[in-house]
Amino acid sequence: MPKIQAATVAEHRAAQHRALLDAAHALLVEHPDSPPTLAAVGARAGLARPSVYQYFASRDALLSALVADIFPRWSALVEKAMDSPDPGERVLAYVRANLDIVASGEHAVARALTEIAPRDALTQDSREMHRMLLTPLVEALRELGAPDPAVTAELVNGVVLTASRLIEGGHDADAARARARELLEPYVRRGAPRPA
């Protein structure tokens, strides 16, 4: 039996599991159009291919685990950025944080996963991710007095998606963030119109 590199077997297994997810993530960053093989993931993590099967029965199982790992981390980054008592600043922080994630290349990994991950895992996790991301935005817009905060949140998301496409297409990330802010700042600074 190989020597464990942690205080307990459970901690060792958790560390190996994390190393495999990190390796798969790194391979997707380097080659977003090419799903990583279990052998490549194992090699990157320093594990033999047979050892990888102790953690993931198939490449689909690995990709499903990667989807489940990435989306909540993305949501947590956005929520942390939105930690402000000012609802207008929270809306702007939502946009900025999402565009920072895109500029970091993390969005390319998420997009690659939408192409290669098993549909069942992706559909369920994408829906939950969308809900998790929009909930604090909808709440901020509600505090601003938006007549229909859920619809307004989708419109804000439209700005984020367009700016994301620009960044991914090679447009300067700082310029894309600045243009998005220019569009939304007047709205959040004057306060959303109150419902009649």
N, CA and C atoms as a LAMMPS dump frame, in Angstrom:
ITEM: TIMESTEP
0
ITEM: NUMBER OF ATOMS
588
ITEM: BOX BOUNDS ff ff ff
-5.0000000000000000e+02 5.0000000000000000e+02
-5.0000000000000000e+02 5.0000000000000000e+02
-5.0000000000000000e+02 5.0000000000000000e+02
ITEM: ATOMS id mol type element x y z
1 1 1 N 0.846 -1.174 0
2 1 2 C 0 0 0
3 1 3 C 0.897 1.246 0
4 2 1 N 0.599 2.236 -0.891
5 2 2 C 1.442 3.421 -0.934
6 2 3 C 1.348 4.22 0.353
7 3 1 N 2.431 4.903 0.66
8 3 2 C 2.479 5.695 1.881
9 3 3 C 1.564 6.913 1.734
10 4 1 N 0.754 7.144 2.758
11 4 2 C -0.118 8.319 2.706
12 4 3 C 0.692 9.548 3.096
13 5 1 N 0.283 10.682 2.538
14 5 2 C 1.017 11.924 2.764
15 5 3 C 0.16 12.913 3.552
16 6 1 N -0.545 12.419 4.543
17 6 2 C -1.382 13.27 5.402
18 6 3 C -1.517 12.58 6.749
19 7 1 N -2.126 13.285 7.701
20 7 2 C -2.255 12.736 9.054
21 7 3 C -3.16 11.515 9.094
22 8 1 N -4.184 11.495 8.243
23 8 2 C -5.123 10.364 8.215
24 8 3 C -5.352 9.937 6.771
25 9 1 N -5.896 8.745 6.617
26 9 2 C -6.238 8.26 5.276
27 9 3 C -7.282 9.175 4.64
28 10 1 N -8.25 9.617 5.42
29 10 2 C -9.298 10.495 4.892
30 10 3 C -8.702 11.808 4.381
31 11 1 N -7.765 12.373 5.136
32 11 2 C -7.128 13.618 4.699
33 11 3 C -6.287 13.387 3.444
34 12 1 N -5.629 12.228 3.381
35 12 2 C -4.833 11.887 2.204
36 12 3 C -5.732 11.785 0.97
37 13 1 N -6.85 11.088 1.123
38 13 2 C -7.784 10.932 0.001
39 13 3 C -8.352 12.286 -0.431
40 14 1 N -8.677 13.124 0.532
41 14 2 C -9.21 14.46 0.203
42 14 3 C -8.158 15.277 -0.559
43 15 1 N -6.897 15.164 -0.136
44 15 2 C -5.825 15.902 -0.809
45 15 3 C -5.615 15.385 -2.235
46 16 1 N -5.687 14.07 -2.407
47 16 2 C -5.52 13.485 -3.743
48 16 3 C -6.688 13.889 -4.652
49 17 1 N -7.886 13.864 -4.092
50 17 2 C -9.086 14.267 -4.832
51 17 3 C -8.932 15.717 -5.295
52 18 1 N -8.501 16.574 -4.372
53 18 2 C -8.298 17.999 -4.694
54 18 3 C -7.226 18.15 -5.773
55 19 1 N -6.135 17.374 -5.655
56 19 2 C -5.045 17.457 -6.636
57 19 3 C -5.532 17.06 -8.026
58 20 1 N -6.398 16.064 -8.102
59 20 2 C -6.933 15.641 -9.397
60 20 3 C -7.849 16.709 -9.991
61 21 1 N -8.691 17.327 -9.163
62 21 2 C -9.548 18.407 -9.661
63 21 3 C -8.7 19.585 -10.141
64 22 1 N -7.677 19.93 -9.37
65 22 2 C -6.8 21.03 -9.761
66 22 3 C -6.061 20.714 -11.06
67 23 1 N -5.651 19.468 -11.21
68 23 2 C -4.948 19.065 -12.43
69 23 3 C -5.886 19.143 -13.635
70 24 1 N -7.109 18.664 -13.481
71 24 2 C -8.082 18.736 -14.577
72 24 3 C -8.37 20.187 -14.937
73 25 1 N -8.498 21.021 -13.919
74 25 2 C -8.736 22.452 -14.141
75 25 3 C -7.572 23.07 -14.916
76 26 1 N -6.345 22.793 -14.501
77 26 2 C -5.167 23.35 -15.165
78 26 3 C -5.092 22.907 -16.627
79 27 1 N -5.409 21.637 -16.883
80 27 2 C -5.389 21.137 -18.258
81 27 3 C -6.452 21.819 -19.112
82 28 1 N -7.616 22.098 -18.523
83 28 2 C -8.662 22.8 -19.276
84 28 3 C -8.278 24.251 -19.542
85 29 1 N -7.57 24.884 -18.611
86 29 2 C -7.099 26.254 -18.838
87 29 3 C -6.132 26.259 -20.033
88 30 1 N -5.249 25.266 -20.071
89 30 2 C -4.256 25.202 -21.147
90 30 3 C -4.864 24.794 -22.483
91 31 1 N -5.858 23.895 -22.438
92 31 2 C -6.451 23.357 -23.671
93 31 3 C -7.971 23.3 -23.523
94 32 1 N -8.653 24.463 -23.585
95 32 2 C -10.098 24.474 -23.33
96 32 3 C -10.925 23.699 -24.35
97 33 1 N -10.364 23.437 -25.52
98 33 2 C -11.119 22.712 -26.547
99 33 3 C -10.87 21.212 -26.523
100 34 1 N -10.071 20.754 -25.565
101 34 2 C -9.707 19.342 -25.529
102 34 3 C -9.962 18.77 -24.134
103 35 1 N -10.988 17.909 -23.992
104 35 2 C -11.255 17.324 -22.676
105 35 3 C -10.053 16.519 -22.18
106 36 1 N -9.641 16.729 -20.945
107 36 2 C -8.475 15.997 -20.441
108 36 3 C -8.792 14.52 -20.234
109 37 1 N -7.823 13.678 -20.53
110 37 2 C -7.987 12.248 -20.262
111 37 3 C -7.638 11.981 -18.798
112 38 1 N -8.1 10.856 -18.286
113 38 2 C -7.749 10.488 -16.918
114 38 3 C -6.247 10.279 -16.776
115 39 1 N -5.633 9.762 -17.823
116 39 2 C -4.186 9.552 -17.776
117 39 3 C -3.458 10.895 -17.665
118 40 1 N -3.884 11.88 -18.449
119 40 2 C -3.24 13.198 -18.407
120 40 3 C -3.465 13.876 -17.058
121 41 1 N -4.664 13.735 -16.528
122 41 2 C -4.978 14.325 -15.222
123 41 3 C -4.126 13.664 -14.143
124 42 1 N -4.035 12.347 -14.195
125 42 2 C -3.217 11.627 -13.226
126 42 3 C -1.761 12.034 -13.303
127 43 1 N -1.25 12.129 -14.526
128 43 2 C 0.151 12.522 -14.702
129 43 3 C 0.398 13.915 -14.135
130 44 1 N -0.535 14.843 -14.392
131 44 2 C -0.376 16.211 -13.878
132 44 3 C -0.415 16.229 -12.357
133 45 1 N -1.243 15.355 -11.767
134 45 2 C -1.378 15.308 -10.303
135 45 3 C -0.32 14.425 -9.648
136 46 1 N 0.486 13.729 -10.467
137 46 2 C 1.517 12.854 -9.915
138 46 3 C 0.989 11.499 -9.494
139 47 1 N -0.121 11.064 -10.119
140 47 2 C -0.711 9.755 -9.813
141 47 3 C -0.743 8.891 -11.063
142 48 1 N -0.566 7.604 -10.892
143 48 2 C -0.707 6.669 -12.002
144 48 3 C -2.182 6.583 -12.398
145 49 1 N -2.416 6.279 -13.664
146 49 2 C -3.798 6.215 -14.153
147 49 3 C -4.678 5.274 -13.313
148 50 1 N -4.197 4.077 -12.946
149 50 2 C -5.046 3.207 -12.13
150 50 3 C -5.446 3.85 -10.792
151 51 1 N -4.571 4.676 -10.24
152 51 2 C -4.898 5.358 -8.982
153 51 3 C -6.013 6.375 -9.168
154 52 1 N -6.074 6.978 -10.348
155 52 2 C -7.124 7.969 -10.623
156 52 3 C -8.496 7.31 -10.515
157 53 1 N -8.582 6.056 -10.949
158 53 2 C -9.866 5.335 -10.92
159 53 3 C -10.357 5.085 -9.497
160 54 1 N -9.493 5.213 -8.507
161 54 2 C -9.942 5.097 -7.122
162 54 3 C -10.792 6.308 -6.722
163 55 1 N -10.651 7.39 -7.482
164 55 2 C -11.361 8.631 -7.169
165 55 3 C -12.475 8.928 -8.17
166 56 1 N -12.249 8.581 -9.428
167 56 2 C -13.231 8.855 -10.478
168 56 3 C -13.344 7.637 -11.388
169 57 1 N -14.564 7.13 -11.543
170 57 2 C -14.774 5.922 -12.335
171 57 3 C -14.617 6.172 -13.83
172 58 1 N -14.754 7.423 -14.251
173 58 2 C -14.677 7.746 -15.675
174 58 3 C -14.334 9.221 -15.843
175 59 1 N -14.042 9.586 -17.076
176 59 2 C -13.785 11 -17.358
177 59 3 C -15.042 11.828 -17.092
178 60 1 N -16.218 11.274 -17.421
179 60 2 C -17.47 11.998 -17.146
180 60 3 C -17.642 12.263 -15.65
181 61 1 N -17.28 11.287 -14.829
182 61 2 C -17.376 11.471 -13.37
183 61 3 C -16.43 12.58 -12.916
184 62 1 N -15.235 12.625 -13.49
185 62 2 C -14.281 13.68 -13.159
186 62 3 C -14.818 15.038 -13.588
187 63 1 N -15.342 15.129 -14.808
188 63 2 C -15.861 16.412 -15.305
189 63 3 C -17.077 16.868 -14.499
190 64 1 N -17.919 15.923 -14.106
191 64 2 C -19.067 16.279 -13.258
192 64 3 C -18.594 16.849 -11.927
193 65 1 N -17.561 16.239 -11.359
194 65 2 C -17.006 16.734 -10.094
195 65 3 C -16.386 18.114 -10.28
196 66 1 N -15.777 18.345 -11.429
197 66 2 C -15.176 19.647 -11.707
198 66 3 C -16.252 20.723 -11.826
199 67 1 N -17.357 20.406 -12.481
200 67 2 C -18.491 21.338 -12.567
201 67 3 C -18.969 21.685 -11.158
202 68 1 N -19.159 20.66 -10.34
203 68 2 C -19.653 20.866 -8.969
204 68 3 C -18.655 21.648 -8.124
205 69 1 N -17.387 21.608 -8.477
206 69 2 C -16.354 22.32 -7.72
207 69 3 C -16.223 23.776 -8.162
208 70 1 N -16.259 24.025 -9.463
209 70 2 C -15.984 25.355 -9.998
210 70 3 C -17.117 26.338 -9.742
211 71 1 N -18.345 25.941 -10.028
212 71 2 C -19.448 26.891 -9.97
213 71 3 C -19.657 27.482 -8.576
214 72 1 N -19.639 26.704 -7.509
215 72 2 C -19.797 27.327 -6.183
216 72 3 C -18.638 28.252 -5.819
217 73 1 N -17.423 27.923 -6.262
218 73 2 C -16.285 28.808 -5.976
219 73 3 C -16.462 30.151 -6.675
220 74 1 N -16.96 30.106 -7.914
221 74 2 C -17.217 31.328 -8.669
222 74 3 C -18.259 32.164 -7.938
223 75 1 N -19.321 31.523 -7.515
224 75 2 C -20.385 32.214 -6.787
225 75 3 C -19.854 32.847 -5.505
226 76 1 N -19.008 32.127 -4.788
227 76 2 C -18.448 32.652 -3.534
228 76 3 C -17.575 33.879 -3.797
229 77 1 N -16.813 33.878 -4.882
230 77 2 C -15.987 35.041 -5.231
231 77 3 C -16.852 36.266 -5.505
232 78 1 N -17.949 36.054 -6.224
233 78 2 C -18.846 37.165 -6.548
234 78 3 C -19.508 37.687 -5.278
235 79 1 N -19.988 36.776 -4.44
236 79 2 C -20.638 37.209 -3.19
237 79 3 C -19.671 37.976 -2.298
238 80 1 N -18.439 37.527 -2.219
239 80 2 C -17.453 38.22 -1.392
240 80 3 C -17.223 39.637 -1.916
241 81 1 N -17.147 39.779 -3.239
242 81 2 C -16.949 41.097 -3.84
243 81 3 C -18.132 42.025 -3.58
244 82 1 N -19.312 41.446 -3.399
245 82 2 C -20.53 42.239 -3.202
246 82 3 C -20.772 42.592 -1.74
247 83 1 N -19.775 42.438 -0.908
248 83 2 C -19.933 42.71 0.523
249 83 3 C -19.865 44.214 0.786
250 84 1 N -20.999 44.884 0.605
251 84 2 C -21.088 46.325 0.828
252 84 3 C -22.501 46.648 1.303
253 85 1 N -22.646 47.635 2.178
254 85 2 C -23.99 48.016 2.605
255 85 3 C -24.748 48.795 1.526
256 86 1 N -24.029 49.332 0.542
257 86 2 C -24.638 50.142 -0.509
258 86 3 C -25.132 49.235 -1.644
259 87 1 N -26.441 49.172 -1.893
260 87 2 C -26.951 48.27 -2.93
261 87 3 C -26.452 48.617 -4.328
262 88 1 N -26.278 49.9 -4.611
263 88 2 C -25.743 50.287 -5.919
264 88 3 C -24.323 49.796 -6.107
265 89 1 N -23.52 49.913 -5.056
266 89 2 C -22.143 49.419 -5.132
267 89 3 C -22.131 47.899 -5.282
268 90 1 N -23.089 47.212 -4.676
269 90 2 C -23.162 45.746 -4.817
270 90 3 C -23.457 45.357 -6.259
271 91 1 N -24.33 46.109 -6.934
272 91 2 C -24.624 45.812 -8.341
273 91 3 C -23.361 45.984 -9.176
274 92 1 N -22.663 47.1 -8.973
275 92 2 C -21.434 47.342 -9.728
276 92 3 C -20.357 46.304 -9.395
277 93 1 N -20.305 45.897 -8.13
278 93 2 C -19.335 44.872 -7.728
279 93 3 C -19.654 43.529 -8.374
280 94 1 N -20.937 43.228 -8.527
281 94 2 C -21.353 41.994 -9.21
282 94 3 C -20.771 41.968 -10.624
283 95 1 N -20.947 43.072 -11.33
284 95 2 C -20.45 43.156 -12.705
285 95 3 C -18.928 43.039 -12.717
286 96 1 N -18.26 43.815 -11.886
287 96 2 C -16.794 43.822 -11.831
288 96 3 C -16.245 42.429 -11.493
289 97 1 N -16.827 41.781 -10.487
290 97 2 C -16.326 40.467 -10.065
291 97 3 C -16.475 39.433 -11.17
292 98 1 N -17.619 39.439 -11.837
293 98 2 C -17.814 38.483 -12.928
294 98 3 C -16.83 38.734 -14.063
295 99 1 N -16.586 40.004 -14.376
296 99 2 C -15.646 40.307 -15.46
297 99 3 C -14.205 40.017 -15.046
298 100 1 N -13.899 40.16 -13.762
299 100 2 C -12.57 39.761 -13.268
300 100 3 C -12.364 38.261 -13.457
301 101 1 N -13.405 37.495 -13.185
302 101 2 C -13.327 36.037 -13.356
303 101 3 C -13.099 35.69 -14.818
304 102 1 N -13.822 36.384 -15.702
305 102 2 C -13.634 36.147 -17.136
306 102 3 C -12.202 36.485 -17.544
307 103 1 N -11.717 37.643 -17.097
308 103 2 C -10.361 38.074 -17.464
309 103 3 C -9.293 37.113 -16.936
310 104 1 N -9.588 36.444 -15.811
311 104 2 C -8.616 35.506 -15.239
312 104 3 C -8.539 34.189 -16.02
313 105 1 N -9.489 33.973 -16.926
314 105 2 C -9.517 32.732 -17.698
315 105 3 C -10.443 31.679 -17.116
316 106 1 N -10.976 31.931 -15.942
317 106 2 C -11.842 30.95 -15.282
318 106 3 C -13.122 30.712 -16.083
319 107 1 N -13.613 31.756 -16.733
320 107 2 C -14.833 31.607 -17.515
321 107 3 C -14.609 30.681 -18.706
322 108 1 N -13.404 30.699 -19.257
323 108 2 C -13.097 29.808 -20.371
324 108 3 C -13.205 28.349 -19.932
325 109 1 N -12.803 28.08 -18.692
326 109 2 C -12.926 26.714 -18.156
327 109 3 C -14.397 26.351 -18.031
328 110 1 N -15.203 27.279 -17.482
329 110 2 C -16.639 27.014 -17.339
330 110 3 C -17.278 26.799 -18.705
331 111 1 N -16.886 27.615 -19.687
332 111 2 C -17.436 27.461 -21.034
333 111 3 C -17.023 26.126 -21.643
334 112 1 N -15.765 25.745 -21.43
335 112 2 C -15.304 24.451 -21.942
336 112 3 C -16.104 23.317 -21.312
337 113 1 N -16.361 23.447 -20.018
338 113 2 C -17.136 22.409 -19.342
339 113 3 C -18.549 22.314 -19.902
340 114 1 N -19.123 23.446 -20.332
341 114 2 C -20.475 23.378 -20.908
342 114 3 C -20.477 22.556 -22.193
343 115 1 N -19.319 22.479 -22.843
344 115 2 C -19.227 21.706 -24.084
345 115 3 C -18.943 20.226 -23.845
346 116 1 N -18.221 19.917 -22.768
347 116 2 C -17.726 18.543 -22.634
348 116 3 C -18.26 17.788 -21.425
349 117 1 N -18.818 18.493 -20.447
350 117 2 C -19.294 17.805 -19.244
351 117 3 C -20.592 17.066 -19.538
352 118 1 N -20.875 16.024 -18.763
353 118 2 C -22.135 15.29 -18.954
354 118 3 C -23.335 16.225 -18.772
355 119 1 N -24.293 16.113 -19.651
356 119 2 C -25.457 17.013 -19.676
357 119 3 C -26.211 17.051 -18.346
358 120 1 N -26.422 15.91 -17.705
359 120 2 C -27.203 15.9 -16.459
360 120 3 C -26.556 16.765 -15.387
361 121 1 N -25.275 16.59 -15.174
362 121 2 C -24.56 17.365 -14.152
363 121 3 C -24.555 18.832 -14.533
364 122 1 N -24.333 19.089 -15.806
365 122 2 C -24.223 20.463 -16.26
366 122 3 C -25.544 21.203 -16.127
367 123 1 N -26.63 20.593 -16.548
368 123 2 C -27.93 21.251 -16.497
369 123 3 C -28.297 21.603 -15.067
370 124 1 N -28.174 20.654 -14.174
371 124 2 C -28.529 20.884 -12.772
372 124 3 C -27.603 21.922 -12.144
373 125 1 N -26.302 21.791 -12.321
374 125 2 C -25.363 22.713 -11.7
375 125 3 C -25.427 24.102 -12.326
376 126 1 N -25.666 24.183 -13.65
377 126 2 C -25.768 25.492 -14.294
378 126 3 C -26.975 26.257 -13.771
379 127 1 N -28.077 25.564 -13.628
380 127 2 C -29.283 26.201 -13.101
381 127 3 C -29.051 26.699 -11.677
382 128 1 N -28.422 25.868 -10.855
383 128 2 C -28.149 26.246 -9.471
384 128 3 C -27.13 27.389 -9.416
385 129 1 N -26.116 27.34 -10.281
386 129 2 C -25.118 28.406 -10.336
387 129 3 C -25.775 29.733 -10.708
388 130 1 N -26.612 29.704 -11.715
389 130 2 C -27.298 30.917 -12.154
390 130 3 C -28.135 31.491 -11.006
391 131 1 N -28.841 30.619 -10.297
392 131 2 C -29.666 31.064 -9.174
393 131 3 C -28.789 31.655 -8.063
394 132 1 N -27.687 30.961 -7.735
395 132 2 C -26.799 31.434 -6.677
396 132 3 C -26.189 32.794 -7.018
397 133 1 N -25.817 32.976 -8.28
398 133 2 C -25.214 34.241 -8.691
399 133 3 C -26.232 35.374 -8.693
400 134 1 N -27.446 35.078 -9.151
401 134 2 C -28.44 36.142 -9.288
402 134 3 C -29.083 36.543 -7.966
403 135 1 N -29.143 35.664 -6.993
404 135 2 C -29.841 35.978 -5.749
405 135 3 C -29.332 37.256 -5.083
406 136 1 N -28.013 37.425 -4.855
407 136 2 C -27.567 38.681 -4.23
408 136 3 C -27.763 39.893 -5.137
409 137 1 N -27.698 39.694 -6.45
410 137 2 C -27.938 40.797 -7.384
411 137 3 C -29.395 41.231 -7.325
412 138 1 N -30.303 40.272 -7.334
413 138 2 C -31.729 40.588 -7.251
414 138 3 C -32.023 41.328 -5.948
415 139 1 N -31.413 40.891 -4.856
416 139 2 C -31.637 41.542 -3.563
417 139 3 C -31.132 42.985 -3.58
418 140 1 N -29.965 43.212 -4.173
419 140 2 C -29.432 44.572 -4.267
420 140 3 C -30.358 45.454 -5.102
421 141 1 N -30.854 44.915 -6.204
422 141 2 C -31.767 45.681 -7.054
423 141 3 C -33.094 45.95 -6.346
424 142 1 N -33.545 44.991 -5.551
425 142 2 C -34.765 45.198 -4.762
426 142 3 C -34.568 46.367 -3.793
427 143 1 N -33.399 46.396 -3.135
428 143 2 C -33.1 47.494 -2.214
429 143 3 C -33.017 48.833 -2.93
430 144 1 N -32.577 48.804 -4.187
431 144 2 C -32.523 50.038 -4.97
432 144 3 C -33.912 50.521 -5.383
433 145 1 N -34.905 49.631 -5.294
434 145 2 C -36.265 49.989 -5.674
435 145 3 C -36.632 49.617 -7.086
436 146 1 N -35.899 48.697 -7.695
437 146 2 C -36.233 48.264 -9.055
438 146 3 C -37.639 47.669 -9.061
439 147 1 N -38.495 48.093 -10.014
440 147 2 C -39.879 47.597 -10.042
441 147 3 C -39.961 46.079 -10.223
442 148 1 N -39.059 45.502 -10.993
443 148 2 C -39.026 44.053 -11.202
444 148 3 C -37.573 43.607 -11.11
445 149 1 N -37.078 43.396 -9.871
446 149 2 C -35.643 43.125 -9.702
447 149 3 C -35.142 41.887 -10.438
448 150 1 N -35.971 40.86 -10.595
449 150 2 C -35.514 39.644 -11.279
450 150 3 C -35.255 39.93 -12.756
451 151 1 N -36.151 40.675 -13.39
452 151 2 C -35.956 41.018 -14.803
453 151 3 C -34.765 41.961 -14.951
454 152 1 N -34.655 42.939 -14.053
455 152 2 C -33.531 43.872 -14.108
456 152 3 C -32.208 43.13 -13.925
457 153 1 N -32.187 42.128 -13.049
458 153 2 C -30.976 41.327 -12.856
459 153 3 C -30.579 40.622 -14.146
460 154 1 N -31.553 40.121 -14.882
461 154 2 C -31.244 39.471 -16.158
462 154 3 C -30.668 40.476 -17.152
463 155 1 N -31.167 41.71 -17.119
464 155 2 C -30.639 42.746 -18.006
465 155 3 C -29.2 43.114 -17.611
466 156 1 N -28.937 43.221 -16.312
467 156 2 C -27.564 43.468 -15.848
468 156 3 C -26.668 42.323 -16.31
469 157 1 N -27.182 41.114 -16.201
470 157 2 C -26.423 39.95 -16.653
471 157 3 C -26.134 40.022 -18.149
472 158 1 N -27.045 40.6 -18.909
473 158 2 C -26.816 40.785 -20.342
474 158 3 C -25.602 41.663 -20.6
475 159 1 N -25.434 42.712 -19.794
476 159 2 C -24.252 43.568 -19.899
477 159 3 C -22.999 42.749 -19.572
478 160 1 N -23.089 41.942 -18.514
479 160 2 C -21.947 41.104 -18.118
480 160 3 C -21.583 40.135 -19.244
481 161 1 N -22.578 39.488 -19.83
482 161 2 C -22.303 38.507 -20.883
483 161 3 C -21.683 39.16 -22.11
484 162 1 N -22.189 40.34 -22.488
485 162 2 C -21.62 41.027 -23.651
486 162 3 C -20.187 41.454 -23.375
487 163 1 N -19.934 42.032 -22.199
488 163 2 C -18.569 42.422 -21.843
489 163 3 C -17.667 41.195 -21.764
490 164 1 N -18.2 40.079 -21.289
491 164 2 C -17.425 38.828 -21.227
492 164 3 C -16.994 38.389 -22.615
493 165 1 N -17.923 38.448 -23.565
494 165 2 C -17.589 38.057 -24.934
495 165 3 C -16.501 38.963 -25.514
496 166 1 N -16.592 40.257 -25.209
497 166 2 C -15.557 41.183 -25.678
498 166 3 C -14.186 40.8 -25.116
499 167 1 N -14.144 40.538 -23.814
500 167 2 C -12.868 40.168 -23.174
501 167 3 C -12.328 38.877 -23.773
502 168 1 N -13.189 37.892 -23.922
503 168 2 C -12.748 36.614 -24.476
504 168 3 C -12.327 36.739 -25.933
505 169 1 N -12.866 37.75 -26.616
506 169 2 C -12.495 37.984 -28.007
507 169 3 C -11.233 38.818 -28.17
508 170 1 N -10.599 39.191 -27.041
509 170 2 C -9.346 39.919 -27.102
510 170 3 C -9.449 41.397 -26.763
511 171 1 N -10.661 41.889 -26.483
512 171 2 C -10.828 43.289 -26.093
513 171 3 C -10.17 43.512 -24.73
514 172 1 N -9.62 44.688 -24.517
515 172 2 C -8.972 45.003 -23.25
516 172 3 C -9.965 44.856 -22.088
517 173 1 N -9.592 44.062 -21.089
518 173 2 C -10.501 43.77 -19.971
519 173 3 C -10.825 45.025 -19.17
520 174 1 N -9.832 45.879 -18.944
521 174 2 C -10.091 47.108 -18.187
522 174 3 C -11.077 48.003 -18.924
523 175 1 N -10.927 48.087 -20.239
524 175 2 C -11.837 48.912 -21.033
525 175 3 C -13.254 48.332 -21.004
526 176 1 N -13.372 47.013 -21.093
527 176 2 C -14.696 46.387 -21.047
528 176 3 C -15.362 46.627 -19.697
529 177 1 N -14.581 46.505 -18.608
530 177 2 C -15.128 46.785 -17.274
531 177 3 C -15.578 48.243 -17.16
532 178 1 N -14.767 49.152 -17.709
533 178 2 C -15.097 50.582 -17.645
534 178 3 C -16.379 50.883 -18.416
535 179 1 N -16.54 50.294 -19.618
536 179 2 C -17.75 50.544 -20.396
537 179 3 C -18.986 49.991 -19.679
538 180 1 N -18.855 48.811 -19.072
539 180 2 C -19.99 48.235 -18.336
540 180 3 C -20.367 49.135 -17.163
541 181 1 N -19.372 49.634 -16.475
542 181 2 C -19.644 50.527 -15.339
543 181 3 C -20.315 51.818 -15.809
544 182 1 N -19.832 52.379 -16.928
545 182 2 C -20.434 53.602 -17.47
546 182 3 C -21.916 53.412 -17.784
547 183 1 N -22.258 52.236 -18.27
548 183 2 C -23.661 51.962 -18.591
549 183 3 C -24.53 51.858 -17.338
550 184 1 N -24.007 51.212 -16.319
551 184 2 C -24.837 50.885 -15.154
552 184 3 C -24.754 51.894 -14.013
553 185 1 N -23.644 52.617 -13.926
554 185 2 C -23.482 53.506 -12.775
555 185 3 C -24.562 54.585 -12.676
556 186 1 N -24.961 55.232 -13.781
557 186 2 C -26.026 56.245 -13.636
558 186 3 C -27.311 55.653 -13.053
559 187 1 N -27.632 54.448 -13.447
560 187 2 C -28.843 53.797 -12.938
561 187 3 C -28.753 53.543 -11.434
562 188 1 N -27.634 52.978 -10.984
563 188 2 C -27.544 52.623 -9.56
564 188 3 C -27.292 53.844 -8.68
565 189 1 N -26.694 54.891 -9.244
566 189 2 C -26.415 56.08 -8.426
567 189 3 C -27.646 56.949 -8.238
568 190 1 N -28.505 57.026 -9.246
569 190 2 C -29.714 57.846 -9.065
570 190 3 C -30.801 57.076 -8.342
571 191 1 N -30.603 55.756 -8.25
572 191 2 C -31.625 54.917 -7.643
573 191 3 C -32.597 54.474 -8.707
574 192 1 N -32.97 53.21 -8.633
575 192 2 C -33.906 52.668 -9.606
576 192 3 C -35.252 53.369 -9.451
577 193 1 N -36.006 53.469 -10.55
578 193 2 C -37.329 54.092 -10.423
579 193 3 C -38.227 53.279 -9.505
580 194 1 N -38.936 53.955 -8.657
581 194 2 C -39.862 53.284 -7.739
582 194 3 C -41.118 52.872 -8.499
583 195 1 N -41.691 51.714 -8.146
584 195 2 C -42.929 51.297 -8.81
585 195 3 C -44.045 52.284 -8.513
586 196 1 N -44.904 52.48 -9.486
587 196 2 C -46.023 53.427 -9.327
588 196 3 C -47.02 52.876 -8.329
